[in-house]
Amino acid sequence: MDYKHAAQYLERLHGTGINLRLDNIIHLLDKLGNPQRGIKCLHVAGTNGKGSVCAMIASILRKEGFRTGLYTSPHMECFRERIQVNNKLISERELASLVAELKSFIEEMEKKPIGEPSFFEAVTALAFLYFSRMRVDYAVIETGLGGRLDATNVINPLVSVITNVSMDHSEYLGRSIEEIAFEKAAIIKENSILVTAADDRRVLDVLLLECRRKNARVVLIPKTSILRLYSNTQGSEFDYRGIYGIHRSLFIPLLGEHQLINAATAISSIELLRDYGVRVSGDAIREGLSQVKWPGRLEILGKKPLIVLDGAHNASGFKQLKKSLTELFTYKRLYLVTAISSRKDYGGMISEIASSVDLAVVTRLRDKEYVDPELLAGEFGRYGGGAVKVGDIPDALDYVLSRAEEDDLVCVAGSLYAVAEARRYLRE
């Protein structure tokens, strides 16, 4: 099996849909010899920011000299981005070989009542197998959806991280903030450690109760522990009062105030490895943060006009996006190019940013289910804003860039898939 056929085989599993139970992944991993059991992991969940936190933790661990696995989703441009060791994507040859190995077990599952695994379950199993074979010192694992029944929730992590909790994926995780917090809290394990930057009292009550129930230590990341020294379009410098001391004049190249909170969360997650006898140096923390890369998050891909890509895909993300655009950039008009995945609270998202948008260009996603652009245009119209429907992301960018002037700002947001499409088109 070559890489092309391996990728096609995995893509076929998308037809299985989202499987919110652990039976399949447990069965598949058992057939593979449970590779996850020999891996020291840090497990990261949250509504927003979990990918950024994963990237920061992995970058710091690499700088300390640890062989570090990183498992995230979705990918931006290449499927292999999801599975990395020491910042190197799994190779096409290695991926094809592992898929060929999984294939026989998947086909066996198809013939049983359990059924074949979902795409995410198969890829998660593949990642654990790869990290085990690569003998990583640590693996940083991002949840896919929720936590309790997420395919990644078969590990016993050294540190569990919950970045924040807000309303998203309600059809799967619950109709209230407490229900969603309950789902994410399930990544906390017995006698383990939780790090969280969640600041909603309702969320904290759920998380703290789970920690008490499981005898888990909890570390909160208050905003008051972070002192921002300066921010610009290159990044931010800040001080952070951590668990074991103050980290001074740290620099993070990811834009936005929320990334400082993410950085503080990553630092404390690293600091807590001391509970296991592992000390990570201040230099590794400093260098790891300063060199972290995480595309598609307030990423600048053009100037005159400014072109900014951001993966905001829920109401809280759009609220933060509006704040960041205002704080970081000076511009005359704001053009928003947006396509939104189906079943998202597009009304809540648009309500957060509509007042700041001079013209919204609404469109569809390619190869993904999406909210009808007609509905998006109507929603912008409710707030008195102008909206234009255009065929797809490349068409939308062409439309906007033919009209935007040098002192305008063009922002693509609404879905990581939209950002990925825009990124590919702009970099061609």
RAPEMO-V862755 format. One line per field, one symbol per residue. ss: DSSP state (h for helix, s for strand, l for the rest). psi: psi as a letter, one per 20 degrees, with the letter a starting at -180 (. if undefined). A space follows every 10 residues. Layout:
ss=???
psi=???
This chain:
ss=llhhhhhhhh hhhhhhllll llhhhhhhhh hlllhhhhll sssssllllh hhhhhhhhhh hhhllllsss slllllllhh hhsssllssl lhhhhhhhhh hhhhhhhhhh llllllllhh hhhhhhhhhh hhhllllsss ssllllllll llllllllss sslllllllh hhhlllhhhh hhhhhlllll llssssllll hhhhhhhhhh hhhlllssss llhhhsssss ssllssssss sllllsssss ssllllhhhh hhhhhhhhhh hhhhhhllll lhhhhhhhhh llllllllss sslllssssl llllhhhhhh hhhhhhhhll lllsssssll sllllhhhhh hhhhhhllss ssllllllls llhhhhhhhh hhlllssssl llhhhhhhhh hlllllllss sssllhhhhh hhhhhhhl
psi=prgghgghgg hhihihapom rigghggghg hjjmhhhjpp qppprrgqih gggghgghgg hghijqopqp orqarghphi hhoqpljpqp qgggggghgh hhghhghghh irhhrqrrgh gghggggggg hghilqgqpo ppqfodggjq hiljrnqgpp pogrpapqlh ihiqjqhhgg hgghiiiprp kbpppqjpjp hhghggghgh gghjlpqppq nqhiipopgq qajhbqprqp nahkrpoqlq ppipqqhhhg ggghggghhg hiihijjopp qhghgghggh jqpnqjolpp jqqmrpoppp jpkrghhhgh gggghghhqp rgqopppppp qqjqmhghgh hhihiiphpp oqarqpjqqr pphhhgghgh hhjjqqpppq gagggggggg iihqrhjrpp pprhqhhggg ggggghi.
